[in-house]
Amino acid sequence: MKNLVIVLILISICSCKQQNKERNNSEIEFELVGVQKWFNAWKLTANDILKIQPHEPPLMLFFDDEYVYTNSNEPPKNSIEINGPKFFGKELNWTKFKHNDSLTLPTNQRVPIGLMSFTAPISNGSEKAFFVMGVPLFWKNAKVTSKELGDENLYTSVFLHEFAHTQQNKIFGVKLDQFDRDNKFKLELSDDMIQEDFEKDSIYTKKIKAEINMFYDAFHANNILETKQLATKGLEMYNRRQKEYFVNDRAIYNTLDDFFLTMEGIGQYTTVAWLTHPKGGNLDIQKAVKGMRRGGKWWSQDEGLAMFLIYAKISNPELGKEMFGSDLNMINQLLEKQLK
């Protein structure tokens, strides 16, 4: 899971005393008002899109230029109790403390404060995850924008993508740790490692981009029959590429390719589903997809999104069960079953 550079336009506290059903914004620490909107977006996504039952929040660390804001049960001694956002309508115990330009993660790793948003396991092999992200004002000051989605929609989307990983950790995160323990990799294990390994290979790059374009052609097709025909061609290209390139010391890539396309793909699909939901971003599907593709810069996210878009188009998937349940399902296998 990669650290993603994001910006969220800070939402001003309304002086007209408009009531929020979750909580009156004036009761929340000023820097966390936008975080409540992110939580509301996740609640909508979990309830209406993924059909995930309300759940307890992970350990979260939000930050700005001066403070860390956390729901940790064991904050530093110099922490100050504050009012923070609700999670699925439930009050959380929030505290803040000065970070002095660096952040100590639950893994005891110390990292500099900077533009980052990520999920990680609390310890090796743990089913529990923690979440790190800057508060809205921090990202606003970085001056990153999105013309396609609108800034606020973009940053809510990035939050949803990364936050979805906190609910995958008990299956995908544990499996990822197993990959790391059972294999020796010449590159750091990540969703971009295959791209990093092959991106200087012009022939491979040409093949995978053609493969990705085939999947998007399938999604954009005018009817289900054409979608299935083009998706079948895309899967044939997918399987042929793996068979040709993932051999010898790269054989593990066959498994990792399926794994990361699935994990990153559901994160991307979750954001597109929220962006197009009438109670979410309320955007046109074409605009949402274009905005989330970000020019196809990251192969695993780009291809994974396309495969999930096709899967949702040709079936009635139970993504909450399939991606956030107790089984490890791969999107290429789920898609292949639907195309038979």
C-alpha positions in Angstrom: 0.0 0.0 0.0 1.6 3.2 -1.1 1.8 6.6 0.5 -0.5 8.8 -1.6 0.0 12.6 -2.0 -3.4 14.2 -1.3 -5.0 17.5 -0.5 -8.4 18.2 1.1 -10.0 21.7 1.1 -10.7 22.6 4.7 -14.4 22.9 5.4 -15.3 26.0 7.3 -17.6 25.7 10.3 -20.9 27.1 9.3 -22.0 30.2 11.2 -25.6 29.6 10.2 -25.9 26.9 13.0 -27.0 24.2 10.5 -27.3 20.9 12.4 -25.3 17.8 11.3 -27.2 14.6 12.0 -24.0 12.9 13.1 -22.7 15.8 15.2 -22.7 19.6 15.3 -19.4 20.6 13.7 -18.8 23.3 16.4 -18.3 20.5 18.9 -15.5 18.9 17.0 -11.9 20.0 17.1 -11.5 22.4 14.3 -8.9 20.4 12.4 -11.0 17.3 12.5 -14.2 18.7 11.0 -13.2 17.4 7.5 -12.4 14.0 9.0 -16.0 13.6 10.1 -16.9 14.0 6.5 -14.5 11.2 5.6 -16.1 9.0 8.3 -19.5 9.8 6.9 -18.3 8.8 3.5 -17.0 5.5 4.8 -20.3 4.8 6.6 -22.2 5.3 3.3 -19.8 3.2 1.4 -19.8 0.4 4.0 -23.6 0.4 4.4 -24.9 1.0 0.9 -22.2 -0.1 -1.4 -20.1 -2.8 0.2 -22.8 -4.1 2.6 -20.3 -4.3 5.4 -21.7 -4.3 8.9 -20.8 -1.4 11.3 -17.4 -2.2 12.9 -15.0 -0.9 15.4 -12.5 1.7 14.1 -8.8 0.9 13.7 -6.2 2.8 15.5 -6.0 6.1 13.7 -3.4 8.9 13.7 -4.3 12.1 11.9 -1.9 15.0 11.9 -1.3 18.6 11.0 1.8 20.9 11.2 1.8 20.8 15.0 -0.3 18.0 16.4 -1.2 14.3 16.1 -4.9 13.5 16.7 -5.5 9.9 17.7 -8.1 7.5 19.1 -5.4 5.5 20.8 -6.1 4.0 24.2 -2.5 4.6 25.1 -1.6 8.2 24.0 1.6 9.9 25.2 1.5 11.4 28.7 1.5 14.9 27.3 -1.8 14.3 25.4 -4.8 16.6 25.6 -8.3 15.3 25.5 -10.4 16.8 22.7 -13.8 16.4 21.0 -13.4 14.5 17.7 -15.6 12.9 15.0 -18.0 10.0 15.6 -17.5 6.7 13.9 -20.7 4.9 12.7 -22.4 7.3 15.2 -20.3 6.2 18.1 -18.3 8.6 20.3 -14.5 7.9 20.3 -11.9 9.0 22.9 -9.8 11.5 21.0 -6.5 13.1 22.2 -3.9 15.3 20.6 -0.2 15.9 21.2 2.6 17.7 19.6 4.7 15.7 17.2 7.8 17.8 16.9 8.0 17.1 13.1 8.0 13.3 13.3 5.5 10.5 14.1 6.0 7.3 16.1 4.0 4.6 14.5 2.5 1.7 16.4 5.3 -0.5 15.0 7.7 1.9 16.9 9.1 3.2 13.6 9.7 6.9 13.6 8.8 8.7 10.4 9.0 12.4 9.5 5.8 14.3 9.1 5.0 14.7 5.4 2.5 14.0 2.7 1.3 10.4 3.4 -1.8 8.3 3.7 -1.5 4.6 4.4 -2.7 1.5 6.3 -0.3 -1.0 7.8 -0.5 -3.9 10.3 0.2 -3.1 13.9 2.8 -5.9 14.0 4.0 -8.6 11.7 1.2 -11.0 11.0 -1.3 -9.1 13.0 -5.0 -8.9 11.9 -5.2 -5.5 13.4 -4.2 -2.5 11.3 -3.6 1.2 11.9 -4.3 4.2 9.7 -2.3 7.4 9.1 -3.3 10.5 7.2 -3.0 14.3 7.4 -5.9 16.4 8.4 -7.6 18.6 5.8 -5.6 21.8 6.4 -2.3 20.0 6.2 -3.1 18.7 2.7 -4.7 22.0 1.6 -1.4 23.7 2.3 0.3 21.3 -0.1 -1.7 22.8 -3.0 -2.5 19.6 -4.7 -5.7 19.7 -6.8 -7.9 17.6 -9.1 -9.7 19.1 -12.1 -11.6 15.9 -12.9 -13.0 15.1 -9.5 -12.8 18.3 -7.5 -10.3 18.5 -4.7 -12.6 17.5 -1.9 -13.9 14.5 -3.8 -10.3 13.4 -4.6 -9.2 13.4 -1.0 -12.3 11.7 0.3 -11.6 9.1 -2.4 -8.0 8.6 -1.3 -9.2 8.3 2.3 -11.7 5.6 1.3 -9.2 3.7 -0.7 -6.7 3.5 2.1 -9.3 3.1 4.8 -10.8 0.1 2.9 -7.4 -1.6 3.4 -7.9 -1.5 7.2 -10.8 -3.9 6.8 -8.9 -6.1 4.4 -5.9 -6.5 6.8 -7.3 -9.6 8.5 -7.1 -11.5 5.2 -5.0 -9.6 2.7 -2.7 -8.1 5.2 -1.9 -11.4 6.9 -1.3 -13.0 3.5 1.0 -10.2 2.5 3.0 -10.7 5.7 3.2 -14.4 4.8 4.6 -13.6 1.3 7.2 -11.4 2.9 8.3 -14.1 5.4 8.3 -17.0 2.9 10.1 -15.4 0.1 13.2 -13.3 -0.6 12.6 -10.4 -2.9 15.3 -8.3 -4.7 12.8 -5.4 -4.5 10.7 -4.2 -1.6 7.4 -6.1 -1.4 4.7 -3.7 -2.5 1.8 -3.3 -5.0 4.2 -1.5 -7.4 7.1 -4.0 -7.3 6.3 -5.7 -10.6 6.0 -2.3 -12.3 9.3 -1.3 -10.7 10.9 -4.5 -12.0 9.6 -4.2 -15.6 8.9 -0.6 -16.4 12.2 -0.2 -18.2 11.3 -3.1 -20.5 9.6 -1.4 -23.4 8.1 -4.6 -24.8 6.6 -5.6 -21.4 5.3 -2.1 -20.9 3.7 -2.0 -24.3 2.0 -5.4 -23.6 0.6 -4.5 -20.2 -0.7 -1.2 -21.4 -2.5 -2.8 -24.3 -3.9 -5.3 -21.8 -5.2 -2.6 -19.5 -6.7 -0.7 -22.5 -8.5 -3.9 -23.5 -10.1 -4.1 -20.1 -11.2 -0.5 -20.2 -12.6 -1.0 -23.7 -14.6 -3.8 -22.3 -16.0 -1.7 -19.5 -16.9 1.1 -21.9 -18.5 -1.2 -24.4 -22.2 -0.4 -25.3 -23.6 -3.8 -24.4 -22.9 -6.7 -22.0 -22.1 -9.1 -24.9 -19.4 -6.9 -26.2 -18.1 -6.3 -22.7 -17.8 -10.0 -22.1 -16.0 -10.6 -25.5 -13.5 -7.8 -24.9 -13.0 -8.8 -21.2 -12.3 -12.4 -22.4 -9.6 -11.1 -24.7 -8.2 -9.0 -21.9 -7.9 -12.1 -19.6 -6.2 -14.0 -22.4 -3.6 -11.2 -22.7 -3.3 -11.2 -18.9 -2.7 -14.9 -18.6 -0.3 -14.9 -21.6 1.8 -12.1 -20.1 2.1 -13.9 -16.8 3.1 -17.1 -18.4 5.7 -15.5 -20.6 7.4 -13.2 -18.1 6.8 -14.6 -14.6 9.2 -17.6 -14.7 12.2 -18.8 -12.7 13.0 -16.4 -9.9 10.0 -14.3 -10.9 7.5 -17.1 -10.7 6.1 -15.7 -7.4 4.9 -12.7 -9.5 2.1 -14.9 -10.8 0.6 -14.9 -7.3 1.6 -11.4 -6.4 0.1 -9.9 -9.6 -3.3 -11.5 -8.9 -3.1 -10.4 -5.2 -2.1 -6.8 -5.7 -4.5 -6.2 -8.6 -7.3 -7.4 -6.3 -6.2 -5.5 -3.3 -5.6 -2.2 -5.1 -8.5 -2.8 -7.5 -11.1 -3.0 -4.7 -9.7 0.1 -3.1 -10.1 2.0 -6.4 -13.5 0.6 -7.2 -14.7 1.5 -3.7 -13.8 5.1 -4.4 -15.5 5.2 -7.8 -18.6 3.7 -6.3 -18.7 6.5 -3.7 -17.9 9.1 -6.3 -20.9 8.1 -8.4 -23.3 7.5 -5.6 -26.0 10.2 -5.4 -25.4 10.6 -1.7 -21.6 10.6 -2.2 -19.7 12.5 -4.9 -22.7 12.3 -7.3 -20.4 12.4 -10.4 -20.8 10.9 -13.8 -19.2 7.4 -14.1 -16.9 8.4 -16.9 -15.6 11.5 -15.1 -15.1 9.4 -11.9 -13.2 6.7 -13.7 -11.0 9.2 -15.6 -10.2 11.0 -12.4 -9.3 7.9 -10.4 -7.1 6.5 -13.2 -4.8 9.5 -12.9 -3.4 8.9 -16.4 -2.7 5.2 -15.7 0.4 6.0 -13.8 0.2 3.0 -11.5 -0.4 -0.3 -13.3 -1.8 -2.3 -10.4 -4.4 0.3 -9.4 -5.3 1.0 -13.0 -5.8 -2.5 -14.2 -7.4 -3.6 -10.9 -10.0 -0.9 -11.2 -10.8 -1.9 -14.7 -11.3 -5.5 -13.7 -13.6 -4.6 -10.9 -15.6 -2.3 -13.1 -16.2 -5.1 -15.5 -17.0 -7.5 -12.8 -19.7 -5.2 -11.3 -21.1 -4.5 -14.8 -21.6 -8.1 -15.8 -22.7 -9.6 -12.4 -24.3 -8.7 -9.2 -21.3 -9.1 -6.9 -21.3 -9.4 -3.1 -18.1 -7.4 -2.6 -18.5 -7.1 1.1 -18.4 -10.9 1.4 -16.0 -11.5 -1.5 -13.4 -8.8 -0.6 -13.9 -8.2 3.1 -15.0 -11.6 4.3 -13.0 -14.6 5.5 -11.9 -15.9 2.1 -9.1 -14.7 -0.2 -10.7 -14.2 -3.6 -8.8 -12.9 -6.6 -10.5 -10.6 -9.0 -9.1 -12.4 -12.2 -10.6 -15.7 -11.0 -13.9 -14.1 -10.1 -14.1 -12.4 -13.4 -13.1 -15.6 -15.3 -16.0 -17.5 -13.7 -18.4 -14.9 -14.8 -17.1 -15.0 -18.4 -17.5 -18.8 -18.8 
